[in-house]
Amino acid sequence: MHHFTVPTMTCGGCAKSVTKALLNADPQARIETNPAAGEVKIDSTLAASALLEVLGEAGYPARHN
């Protein structure tokens, strides 16, 4: 399970965009978003670096915790 801080994910719409981008990269990923805290947890076979790249390309730069 990867845990990321995504400061620009501040609402439900943002969370949907983040989820959609991550599922496009890994359709089997399990994703939990918390827009109020700006956090996302991702259970994926992809490396953290790949997930960070996906988030950045979607307009949601993140950092791995």
PDB file of N, H, CA, C and O in Angstrom:
ATOM      1  N   MET A   1       0.857  -1.182   0.000  1.00  0.00           N
ATOM      2  CA  MET A   1       0.000   0.000   0.000  1.00  0.00           C
ATOM      3  C   MET A   1       0.894   1.233   0.000  1.00  0.00           C
ATOM      4  O   MET A   1       1.793   1.367   0.831  1.00  0.00           O
ATOM      5  N   HIS A   2       0.634   2.123  -0.939  1.00  0.00           N
ATOM      6  H   HIS A   2      -0.096   2.014  -1.614  1.00  0.00           H
ATOM      7  CA  HIS A   2       1.373   3.386  -1.029  1.00  0.00           C
ATOM      8  C   HIS A   2       0.514   4.502  -0.430  1.00  0.00           C
ATOM      9  O   HIS A   2      -0.705   4.519  -0.603  1.00  0.00           O
ATOM     10  N   HIS A   3       1.152   5.417   0.262  1.00  0.00           N
ATOM     11  H   HIS A   3       2.142   5.403   0.402  1.00  0.00           H
ATOM     12  CA  HIS A   3       0.447   6.545   0.872  1.00  0.00           C
ATOM     13  C   HIS A   3       1.068   7.825   0.338  1.00  0.00           C
ATOM     14  O   HIS A   3       2.278   8.027   0.436  1.00  0.00           O
ATOM     15  N   PHE A   4       0.228   8.690  -0.231  1.00  0.00           N
ATOM     16  H   PHE A   4      -0.755   8.526  -0.311  1.00  0.00           H
ATOM     17  CA  PHE A   4       0.697   9.932  -0.831  1.00  0.00           C
ATOM     18  C   PHE A   4      -0.028  11.128  -0.234  1.00  0.00           C
ATOM     19  O   PHE A   4      -1.191  11.034   0.160  1.00  0.00           O
ATOM     20  N   THR A   5       0.667  12.241  -0.173  1.00  0.00           N
ATOM     21  H   THR A   5       1.611  12.318  -0.493  1.00  0.00           H
ATOM     22  CA  THR A   5       0.054  13.521   0.148  1.00  0.00           C
ATOM     23  C   THR A   5      -0.121  14.265  -1.168  1.00  0.00           C
ATOM     24  O   THR A   5       0.828  14.432  -1.934  1.00  0.00           O
ATOM     25  N   VAL A   6      -1.351  14.709  -1.420  1.00  0.00           N
ATOM     26  H   VAL A   6      -2.122  14.573  -0.799  1.00  0.00           H
ATOM     27  CA  VAL A   6      -1.691  15.415  -2.658  1.00  0.00           C
ATOM     28  C   VAL A   6      -2.328  16.754  -2.259  1.00  0.00           C
ATOM     29  O   VAL A   6      -3.549  16.842  -2.136  1.00  0.00           O
ATOM     30  N   PRO A   7      -1.509  17.795  -2.055  1.00  0.00           N
ATOM     31  CA  PRO A   7      -2.020  19.060  -1.525  1.00  0.00           C
ATOM     32  C   PRO A   7      -3.104  19.715  -2.387  1.00  0.00           C
ATOM     33  O   PRO A   7      -3.953  20.434  -1.860  1.00  0.00           O
ATOM     34  N   THR A   8      -3.089  19.481  -3.692  1.00  0.00           N
ATOM     35  H   THR A   8      -2.400  18.897  -4.121  1.00  0.00           H
ATOM     36  CA  THR A   8      -4.060  20.146  -4.573  1.00  0.00           C
ATOM     37  C   THR A   8      -5.353  19.363  -4.716  1.00  0.00           C
ATOM     38  O   THR A   8      -6.260  19.818  -5.413  1.00  0.00           O
ATOM     39  N   MET A   9      -5.471  18.201  -4.082  1.00  0.00           N
ATOM     40  H   MET A   9      -4.734  17.832  -3.516  1.00  0.00           H
ATOM     41  CA  MET A   9      -6.719  17.430  -4.088  1.00  0.00           C
ATOM     42  C   MET A   9      -7.541  17.900  -2.895  1.00  0.00           C
ATOM     43  O   MET A   9      -7.335  17.443  -1.770  1.00  0.00           O
ATOM     44  N   THR A  10      -8.471  18.813  -3.145  1.00  0.00           N
ATOM     45  H   THR A  10      -8.638  19.185  -4.058  1.00  0.00           H
ATOM     46  CA  THR A  10      -9.175  19.457  -2.034  1.00  0.00           C
ATOM     47  C   THR A  10     -10.686  19.219  -2.015  1.00  0.00           C
ATOM     48  O   THR A  10     -11.374  19.690  -1.110  1.00  0.00           O
ATOM     49  N   CYS A  11     -11.208  18.488  -3.015  1.00  0.00           N
ATOM     50  H   CYS A  11     -10.649  18.105  -3.750  1.00  0.00           H
ATOM     51  CA  CYS A  11     -12.658  18.286  -3.056  1.00  0.00           C
ATOM     52  C   CYS A  11     -12.975  16.924  -3.671  1.00  0.00           C
ATOM     53  O   CYS A  11     -12.084  16.213  -4.135  1.00  0.00           O
ATOM     54  N   GLY A  12     -14.237  16.582  -3.665  1.00  0.00           N
ATOM     55  H   GLY A  12     -14.961  17.160  -3.288  1.00  0.00           H
ATOM     56  CA  GLY A  12     -14.673  15.313  -4.231  1.00  0.00           C
ATOM     57  C   GLY A  12     -14.398  15.208  -5.718  1.00  0.00           C
ATOM     58  O   GLY A  12     -14.082  14.127  -6.215  1.00  0.00           O
ATOM     59  N   GLY A  13     -14.514  16.304  -6.426  1.00  0.00           N
ATOM     60  H   GLY A  13     -14.771  17.182  -6.022  1.00  0.00           H
ATOM     61  CA  GLY A  13     -14.224  16.304  -7.857  1.00  0.00           C
ATOM     62  C   GLY A  13     -12.764  16.005  -8.123  1.00  0.00           C
ATOM     63  O   GLY A  13     -12.425  15.261  -9.043  1.00  0.00           O
ATOM     64  N   CYS A  14     -11.905  16.595  -7.308  1.00  0.00           N
ATOM     65  H   CYS A  14     -12.181  17.200  -6.561  1.00  0.00           H
ATOM     66  CA  CYS A  14     -10.466  16.323  -7.411  1.00  0.00           C
ATOM     67  C   CYS A  14     -10.199  14.842  -7.145  1.00  0.00           C
ATOM     68  O   CYS A  14      -9.429  14.201  -7.861  1.00  0.00           O
ATOM     69  N   ALA A  15     -10.840  14.312  -6.115  1.00  0.00           N
ATOM     70  H   ALA A  15     -11.465  14.833  -5.534  1.00  0.00           H
ATOM     71  CA  ALA A  15     -10.644  12.908  -5.756  1.00  0.00           C
ATOM     72  C   ALA A  15     -11.067  11.995  -6.898  1.00  0.00           C
ATOM     73  O   ALA A  15     -10.410  10.987  -7.159  1.00  0.00           O
ATOM     74  N   LYS A  16     -12.157  12.335  -7.582  1.00  0.00           N
ATOM     75  H   LYS A  16     -12.691  13.154  -7.370  1.00  0.00           H
ATOM     76  CA  LYS A  16     -12.603  11.538  -8.731  1.00  0.00           C
ATOM     77  C   LYS A  16     -11.583  11.595  -9.853  1.00  0.00           C
ATOM     78  O   LYS A  16     -11.314  10.580 -10.496  1.00  0.00           O
ATOM     79  N   SER A  17     -11.018  12.756 -10.097  1.00  0.00           N
ATOM     80  H   SER A  17     -11.238  13.581  -9.575  1.00  0.00           H
ATOM     81  CA  SER A  17      -9.998  12.908 -11.144  1.00  0.00           C
ATOM     82  C   SER A  17      -8.752  12.102 -10.807  1.00  0.00           C
ATOM     83  O   SER A  17      -8.178  11.446 -11.676  1.00  0.00           O
ATOM     84  N   VAL A  18      -8.338  12.151  -9.558  1.00  0.00           N
ATOM     85  H   VAL A  18      -8.805  12.684  -8.852  1.00  0.00           H
ATOM     86  CA  VAL A  18      -7.173  11.387  -9.101  1.00  0.00           C
ATOM     87  C   VAL A  18      -7.446   9.890  -9.267  1.00  0.00           C
ATOM     88  O   VAL A  18      -6.604   9.155  -9.784  1.00  0.00           O
ATOM     89  N   THR A  19      -8.607   9.451  -8.834  1.00  0.00           N
ATOM     90  H   THR A  19      -9.290  10.048  -8.415  1.00  0.00           H
ATOM     91  CA  THR A  19      -8.969   8.037  -8.933  1.00  0.00           C
ATOM     92  C   THR A  19      -8.993   7.581 -10.384  1.00  0.00           C
ATOM     93  O   THR A  19      -8.474   6.514 -10.711  1.00  0.00           O
ATOM     94  N   LYS A  20      -9.591   8.384 -11.253  1.00  0.00           N
ATOM     95  H   LYS A  20     -10.013   9.251 -10.987  1.00  0.00           H
ATOM     96  CA  LYS A  20      -9.683   8.028 -12.667  1.00  0.00           C
ATOM     97  C   LYS A  20      -8.289   7.908 -13.288  1.00  0.00           C
ATOM     98  O   LYS A  20      -8.023   6.955 -14.021  1.00  0.00           O
ATOM     99  N   ALA A  21      -7.411   8.849 -13.008  1.00  0.00           N
ATOM    100  H   ALA A  21      -7.627   9.623 -12.413  1.00  0.00           H
ATOM    101  CA  ALA A  21      -6.051   8.816 -13.561  1.00  0.00           C
ATOM    102  C   ALA A  21      -5.309   7.571 -13.088  1.00  0.00           C
ATOM    103  O   ALA A  21      -4.631   6.912 -13.877  1.00  0.00           O
ATOM    104  N   LEU A  22      -5.436   7.251 -11.810  1.00  0.00           N
ATOM    105  H   LEU A  22      -5.986   7.787 -11.170  1.00  0.00           H
ATOM    106  CA  LEU A  22      -4.743   6.081 -11.270  1.00  0.00           C
ATOM    107  C   LEU A  22      -5.307   4.781 -11.843  1.00  0.00           C
ATOM    108  O   LEU A  22      -4.552   3.855 -12.135  1.00  0.00           O
ATOM    109  N   LEU A  23      -6.618   4.709 -12.003  1.00  0.00           N
ATOM    110  H   LEU A  23      -7.231   5.462 -11.765  1.00  0.00           H
ATOM    111  CA  LEU A  23      -7.221   3.498 -12.564  1.00  0.00           C
ATOM    112  C   LEU A  23      -6.886   3.335 -14.040  1.00  0.00           C
ATOM    113  O   LEU A  23      -6.829   2.211 -14.538  1.00  0.00           O
ATOM    114  N   ASN A  24      -6.662   4.439 -14.747  1.00  0.00           N
ATOM    115  H   ASN A  24      -6.707   5.352 -14.343  1.00  0.00           H
ATOM    116  CA  ASN A  24      -6.223   4.333 -16.137  1.00  0.00           C
ATOM    117  C   ASN A  24      -4.841   3.695 -16.215  1.00  0.00           C
ATOM    118  O   ASN A  24      -4.546   2.969 -17.164  1.00  0.00           O
ATOM    119  N   ALA A  25      -4.001   3.960 -15.232  1.00  0.00           N
ATOM    120  H   ALA A  25      -4.241   4.549 -14.461  1.00  0.00           H
ATOM    121  CA  ALA A  25      -2.653   3.393 -15.196  1.00  0.00           C
ATOM    122  C   ALA A  25      -2.655   1.960 -14.671  1.00  0.00           C
ATOM    123  O   ALA A  25      -1.881   1.125 -15.139  1.00  0.00           O
ATOM    124  N   ASP A  26      -3.519   1.673 -13.705  1.00  0.00           N
ATOM    125  H   ASP A  26      -4.148   2.351 -13.325  1.00  0.00           H
ATOM    126  CA  ASP A  26      -3.614   0.330 -13.113  1.00  0.00           C
ATOM    127  C   ASP A  26      -5.080   0.044 -12.793  1.00  0.00           C
ATOM    128  O   ASP A  26      -5.566   0.393 -11.718  1.00  0.00           O
ATOM    129  N   PRO A  27      -5.788  -0.599 -13.741  1.00  0.00           N
ATOM    130  CA  PRO A  27      -7.218  -0.861 -13.541  1.00  0.00           C
ATOM    131  C   PRO A  27      -7.528  -1.739 -12.328  1.00  0.00           C
ATOM    132  O   PRO A  27      -8.666  -1.761 -11.857  1.00  0.00           O
ATOM    133  N   GLN A  28      -6.533  -2.459 -11.820  1.00  0.00           N
ATOM    134  H   GLN A  28      -5.609  -2.441 -12.202  1.00  0.00           H
ATOM    135  CA  GLN A  28      -6.751  -3.334 -10.664  1.00  0.00           C
ATOM    136  C   GLN A  28      -6.452  -2.647  -9.330  1.00  0.00           C
ATOM    137  O   GLN A  28      -6.633  -3.250  -8.272  1.00  0.00           O
ATOM    138  N   ALA A  29      -6.002  -1.409  -9.371  1.00  0.00           N
ATOM    139  H   ALA A  29      -5.855  -0.919 -10.230  1.00  0.00           H
ATOM    140  CA  ALA A  29      -5.621  -0.707  -8.137  1.00  0.00           C
ATOM    141  C   ALA A  29      -6.830  -0.490  -7.234  1.00  0.00           C
ATOM    142  O   ALA A  29      -7.951  -0.284  -7.698  1.00  0.00           O
ATOM    143  N   ARG A  30      -6.567  -0.544  -5.937  1.00  0.00           N
ATOM    144  H   ARG A  30      -5.656  -0.712  -5.561  1.00  0.00           H
ATOM    145  CA  ARG A  30      -7.579  -0.158  -4.942  1.00  0.00           C
ATOM    146  C   ARG A  30      -7.139   1.193  -4.390  1.00  0.00           C
ATOM    147  O   ARG A  30      -6.005   1.358  -3.942  1.00  0.00           O
ATOM    148  N   ILE A  31      -8.057   2.152  -4.430  1.00  0.00           N
ATOM    149  H   ILE A  31      -8.979   2.018  -4.794  1.00  0.00           H
ATOM    150  CA  ILE A  31      -7.701   3.535  -4.110  1.00  0.00           C
ATOM    151  C   ILE A  31      -8.639   4.074  -3.041  1.00  0.00           C
ATOM    152  O   ILE A  31      -9.857   3.924  -3.128  1.00  0.00           O
ATOM    153  N   GLU A  32      -8.052   4.702  -2.034  1.00  0.00           N
ATOM    154  H   GLU A  32      -7.062   4.824  -1.963  1.00  0.00           H
ATOM    155  CA  GLU A  32      -8.818   5.398  -0.996  1.00  0.00           C
ATOM    156  C   GLU A  32      -8.367   6.854  -1.009  1.00  0.00           C
ATOM    157  O   GLU A  32      -7.181   7.145  -0.855  1.00  0.00           O
ATOM    158  N   THR A  33      -9.318   7.765  -1.194  1.00  0.00           N
ATOM    159  H   THR A  33     -10.282   7.528  -1.319  1.00  0.00           H
ATOM    160  CA  THR A  33      -8.976   9.186  -1.186  1.00  0.00           C
ATOM    161  C   THR A  33      -9.586   9.859   0.033  1.00  0.00           C
ATOM    162  O   THR A  33     -10.651   9.474   0.517  1.00  0.00           O
ATOM    163  N   ASN A  34      -8.880  10.873   0.514  1.00  0.00           N
ATOM    164  H   ASN A  34      -8.015  11.185   0.121  1.00  0.00           H
ATOM    165  CA  ASN A  34      -9.359  11.703   1.617  1.00  0.00           C
ATOM    166  C   ASN A  34      -9.069  13.151   1.227  1.00  0.00           C
ATOM    167  O   ASN A  34      -8.033  13.701   1.599  1.00  0.00           O
ATOM    168  N   PRO A  35      -9.999  13.777   0.467  1.00  0.00           N
ATOM    169  CA  PRO A  35      -9.747  15.144  -0.002  1.00  0.00           C
ATOM    170  C   PRO A  35      -9.547  16.144   1.131  1.00  0.00           C
ATOM    171  O   PRO A  35      -8.746  17.068   0.994  1.00  0.00           O
ATOM    172  N   ALA A  36     -10.249  15.983   2.233  1.00  0.00           N
ATOM    173  H   ALA A  36     -10.900  15.232   2.345  1.00  0.00           H
ATOM    174  CA  ALA A  36     -10.128  16.930   3.343  1.00  0.00           C
ATOM    175  C   ALA A  36      -8.702  16.952   3.894  1.00  0.00           C
ATOM    176  O   ALA A  36      -8.216  17.994   4.332  1.00  0.00           O
ATOM    177  N   ALA A  37      -8.040  15.802   3.869  1.00  0.00           N
ATOM    178  H   ALA A  37      -8.435  14.955   3.512  1.00  0.00           H
ATOM    179  CA  ALA A  37      -6.673  15.708   4.373  1.00  0.00           C
ATOM    180  C   ALA A  37      -5.644  15.787   3.245  1.00  0.00           C
ATOM    181  O   ALA A  37      -4.444  15.867   3.507  1.00  0.00           O
ATOM    182  N   GLY A  38      -6.107  15.764   1.992  1.00  0.00           N
ATOM    183  H   GLY A  38      -7.082  15.698   1.779  1.00  0.00           H
ATOM    184  CA  GLY A  38      -5.187  15.782   0.857  1.00  0.00           C
ATOM    185  C   GLY A  38      -4.351  14.516   0.779  1.00  0.00           C
ATOM    186  O   GLY A  38      -3.165  14.564   0.451  1.00  0.00           O
ATOM    187  N   GLU A  39      -4.977  13.378   1.084  1.00  0.00           N
ATOM    188  H   GLU A  39      -5.940  13.339   1.351  1.00  0.00           H
ATOM    189  CA  GLU A  39      -4.248  12.113   1.112  1.00  0.00           C
ATOM    190  C   GLU A  39      -4.904  11.083   0.210  1.00  0.00           C
ATOM    191  O   GLU A  39      -6.120  11.081   0.017  1.00  0.00           O
ATOM    192  N   VAL A  40      -4.073  10.208  -0.338  1.00  0.00           N
ATOM    193  H   VAL A  40      -3.086  10.209  -0.181  1.00  0.00           H
ATOM    194  CA  VAL A  40      -4.569   9.082  -1.123  1.00  0.00           C
ATOM    195  C   VAL A  40      -3.736   7.856  -0.778  1.00  0.00           C
ATOM    196  O   VAL A  40      -2.513   7.927  -0.659  1.00  0.00           O
ATOM    197  N   LYS A  41      -4.427   6.727  -0.621  1.00  0.00           N
ATOM    198  H   LYS A  41      -5.420   6.669  -0.718  1.00  0.00           H
ATOM    199  CA  LYS A  41      -3.774   5.444  -0.377  1.00  0.00           C
ATOM    200  C   LYS A  41      -4.069   4.566  -1.585  1.00  0.00           C
ATOM    201  O   LYS A  41      -5.206   4.478  -2.047  1.00  0.00           O
ATOM    202  N   ILE A  42      -3.025   3.919  -2.086  1.00  0.00           N
ATOM    203  H   ILE A  42      -2.100   3.991  -1.711  1.00  0.00           H
ATOM    204  CA  ILE A  42      -3.158   3.149  -3.311  1.00  0.00           C
ATOM    205  C   ILE A  42      -2.541   1.773  -3.107  1.00  0.00           C
ATOM    206  O   ILE A  42      -1.369   1.654  -2.751  1.00  0.00           O
ATOM    207  N   ASP A  43      -3.341   0.736  -3.335  1.00  0.00           N
ATOM    208  H   ASP A  43      -4.293   0.833  -3.624  1.00  0.00           H
ATOM    209  CA  ASP A  43      -2.843  -0.630  -3.348  1.00  0.00           C
ATOM    210  C   ASP A  43      -2.696  -1.007  -4.816  1.00  0.00           C
ATOM    211  O   ASP A  43      -3.687  -1.265  -5.500  1.00  0.00           O
ATOM    212  N   SER A  44      -1.453  -1.038  -5.298  1.00  0.00           N
ATOM    213  H   SER A  44      -0.648  -0.829  -4.743  1.00  0.00           H
ATOM    214  CA  SER A  44      -1.176  -1.228  -6.716  1.00  0.00           C
ATOM    215  C   SER A  44       0.115  -2.010  -6.898  1.00  0.00           C
ATOM    216  O   SER A  44       0.993  -2.006  -6.035  1.00  0.00           O
ATOM    217  N   THR A  45       0.209  -2.682  -8.041  1.00  0.00           N
ATOM    218  H   THR A  45      -0.504  -2.685  -8.741  1.00  0.00           H
ATOM    219  CA  THR A  45       1.447  -3.378  -8.377  1.00  0.00           C
ATOM    220  C   THR A  45       2.471  -2.414  -8.979  1.00  0.00           C
ATOM    221  O   THR A  45       3.639  -2.770  -9.133  1.00  0.00           O
ATOM    222  N   LEU A  46       2.044  -1.204  -9.316  1.00  0.00           N
ATOM    223  H   LEU A  46       1.095  -0.915  -9.190  1.00  0.00           H
ATOM    224  CA  LEU A  46       2.960  -0.213  -9.871  1.00  0.00           C
ATOM    225  C   LEU A  46       3.864   0.354  -8.777  1.00  0.00           C
ATOM    226  O   LEU A  46       3.476   0.426  -7.611  1.00  0.00           O
ATOM    227  N   ALA A  47       5.062   0.751  -9.164  1.00  0.00           N
ATOM    228  H   ALA A  47       5.377   0.693 -10.112  1.00  0.00           H
ATOM    229  CA  ALA A  47       6.004   1.361  -8.231  1.00  0.00           C
ATOM    230  C   ALA A  47       5.518   2.746  -7.826  1.00  0.00           C
ATOM    231  O   ALA A  47       4.774   3.391  -8.565  1.00  0.00           O
ATOM    232  N   ALA A  48       5.936   3.195  -6.663  1.00  0.00           N
ATOM    233  H   ALA A  48       6.540   2.671  -6.062  1.00  0.00           H
ATOM    234  CA  ALA A  48       5.557   4.521  -6.177  1.00  0.00           C
ATOM    235  C   ALA A  48       5.958   5.596  -7.174  1.00  0.00           C
ATOM    236  O   ALA A  48       5.216   6.557  -7.379  1.00  0.00           O
ATOM    237  N   SER A  49       7.125   5.447  -7.797  1.00  0.00           N
ATOM    238  H   SER A  49       7.727   4.666  -7.631  1.00  0.00           H
ATOM    239  CA  SER A  49       7.584   6.453  -8.763  1.00  0.00           C
ATOM    240  C   SER A  49       6.641   6.550  -9.958  1.00  0.00           C
ATOM    241  O   SER A  49       6.396   7.644 -10.467  1.00  0.00           O
ATOM    242  N   ALA A  50       6.112   5.417 -10.409  1.00  0.00           N
ATOM    243  H   ALA A  50       6.312   4.528  -9.996  1.00  0.00           H
ATOM    244  CA  ALA A  50       5.165   5.427 -11.531  1.00  0.00           C
ATOM    245  C   ALA A  50       3.855   6.099 -11.124  1.00  0.00           C
ATOM    246  O   ALA A  50       3.266   6.846 -11.906  1.00  0.00           O
ATOM    247  N   LEU A  51       3.407   5.834  -9.914  1.00  0.00           N
ATOM    248  H   LEU A  51       3.885   5.227  -9.279  1.00  0.00           H
ATOM    249  CA  LEU A  51       2.174   6.451  -9.420  1.00  0.00           C
ATOM    250  C   LEU A  51       2.351   7.955  -9.262  1.00  0.00           C
ATOM    251  O   LEU A  51       1.443   8.725  -9.576  1.00  0.00           O
ATOM    252  N   LEU A  52       3.510   8.375  -8.778  1.00  0.00           N
ATOM    253  H   LEU A  52       4.248   7.749  -8.523  1.00  0.00           H
ATOM    254  CA  LEU A  52       3.793   9.811  -8.657  1.00  0.00           C
ATOM    255  C   LEU A  52       3.760  10.480 -10.025  1.00  0.00           C
ATOM    256  O   LEU A  52       3.261  11.598 -10.158  1.00  0.00           O
ATOM    257  N   GLU A  53       4.283   9.808 -11.032  1.00  0.00           N
ATOM    258  H   GLU A  53       4.688   8.900 -10.924  1.00  0.00           H
ATOM    259  CA  GLU A  53       4.276  10.352 -12.391  1.00  0.00           C
ATOM    260  C   GLU A  53       2.848  10.486 -12.914  1.00  0.00           C
ATOM    261  O   GLU A  53       2.502  11.495 -13.529  1.00  0.00           O
ATOM    262  N   VAL A  54       2.027   9.481 -12.673  1.00  0.00           N
ATOM    263  H   VAL A  54       2.307   8.662 -12.173  1.00  0.00           H
ATOM    264  CA  VAL A  54       0.625   9.519 -13.103  1.00  0.00           C
ATOM    265  C   VAL A  54      -0.094  10.690 -12.436  1.00  0.00           C
ATOM    266  O   VAL A  54      -0.817  11.435 -13.097  1.00  0.00           O
ATOM    267  N   LEU A  55       0.103  10.851 -11.140  1.00  0.00           N
ATOM    268  H   LEU A  55       0.690  10.245 -10.603  1.00  0.00           H
ATOM    269  CA  LEU A  55      -0.551  11.941 -10.412  1.00  0.00           C
ATOM    270  C   LEU A  55      -0.088  13.299 -10.939  1.00  0.00           C
ATOM    271  O   LEU A  55      -0.903  14.202 -11.124  1.00  0.00           O
ATOM    272  N   GLY A  56       1.203  13.445 -11.179  1.00  0.00           N
ATOM    273  H   GLY A  56       1.865  12.711 -11.029  1.00  0.00           H
ATOM    274  CA  GLY A  56       1.738  14.705 -11.696  1.00  0.00           C
ATOM    275  C   GLY A  56       1.181  15.032 -13.071  1.00  0.00           C
ATOM    276  O   GLY A  56       0.817  16.177 -13.340  1.00  0.00           O
ATOM    277  N   GLU A  57       1.113  14.026 -13.947  1.00  0.00           N
ATOM    278  H   GLU A  57       1.408  13.096 -13.729  1.00  0.00           H
ATOM    279  CA  GLU A  57       0.579  14.251 -15.290  1.00  0.00           C
ATOM    280  C   GLU A  57      -0.900  14.613 -15.257  1.00  0.00           C
ATOM    281  O   GLU A  57      -1.393  15.305 -16.147  1.00  0.00           O
ATOM    282  N   ALA A  58      -1.609  14.145 -14.230  1.00  0.00           N
ATOM    283  H   ALA A  58      -1.209  13.582 -13.507  1.00  0.00           H
ATOM    284  CA  ALA A  58      -3.035  14.457 -14.093  1.00  0.00           C
ATOM    285  C   ALA A  58      -3.254  15.840 -13.473  1.00  0.00           C
ATOM    286  O   ALA A  58      -4.392  16.288 -13.333  1.00  0.00           O
ATOM    287  N   GLY A  59      -2.153  16.518 -13.101  1.00  0.00           N
ATOM    288  H   GLY A  59      -1.229  16.154 -13.214  1.00  0.00           H
ATOM    289  CA  GLY A  59      -2.274  17.848 -12.510  1.00  0.00           C
ATOM    290  C   GLY A  59      -2.349  17.836 -10.999  1.00  0.00           C
ATOM    291  O   GLY A  59      -2.730  18.830 -10.381  1.00  0.00           O
ATOM    292  N   TYR A  60      -1.983  16.705 -10.399  1.00  0.00           N
ATOM    293  H   TYR A  60      -1.673  15.897 -10.901  1.00  0.00           H
ATOM    294  CA  TYR A  60      -2.031  16.579  -8.943  1.00  0.00           C
ATOM    295  C   TYR A  60      -0.662  16.111  -8.428  1.00  0.00           C
ATOM    296  O   TYR A  60      -0.508  14.954  -8.040  1.00  0.00           O
ATOM    297  N   PRO A  61       0.329  17.009  -8.426  1.00  0.00           N
ATOM    298  CA  PRO A  61       1.634  16.608  -7.918  1.00  0.00           C
ATOM    299  C   PRO A  61       1.527  16.132  -6.475  1.00  0.00           C
ATOM    300  O   PRO A  61       0.793  16.701  -5.668  1.00  0.00           O
ATOM    301  N   ALA A  62       2.271  15.079  -6.172  1.00  0.00           N
ATOM    302  H   ALA A  62       2.867  14.617  -6.829  1.00  0.00           H
ATOM    303  CA  ALA A  62       2.162  14.453  -4.860  1.00  0.00           C
ATOM    304  C   ALA A  62       3.542  14.128  -4.316  1.00  0.00           C
ATOM    305  O   ALA A  62       4.549  14.207  -5.020  1.00  0.00           O
ATOM    306  N   ARG A  63       3.556  13.759  -3.040  1.00  0.00           N
ATOM    307  H   ARG A  63       2.738  13.694  -2.468  1.00  0.00           H
ATOM    308  CA  ARG A  63       4.785  13.237  -2.461  1.00  0.00           C
ATOM    309  C   ARG A  63       4.450  11.944  -1.736  1.00  0.00           C
ATOM    310  O   ARG A  63       3.381  11.798  -1.144  1.00  0.00           O
ATOM    311  N   HIS A  64       5.379  11.025  -1.798  1.00  0.00           N
ATOM    312  H   HIS A  64       6.247  11.144  -2.279  1.00  0.00           H
ATOM    313  CA  HIS A  64       5.209   9.708  -1.191  1.00  0.00           C
ATOM    314  C   HIS A  64       5.523   9.804   0.289  1.00  0.00           C
ATOM    315  O   HIS A  64       6.546  10.371   0.672  1.00  0.00           O
ATOM    316  N   ASN A  65       4.660   9.260   1.118  1.00  0.00           N
ATOM    317  H   ASN A  65       3.829   8.800   0.807  1.00  0.00           H
ATOM    318  CA  ASN A  65       4.871   9.282   2.570  1.00  0.00           C
ATOM    319  C   ASN A  65       5.396   7.942   3.031  1.00  0.00           C
ATOM    320  O   ASN A  65       5.640   7.751   4.222  1.00  0.00           O
TER     321      ASN A  65
END
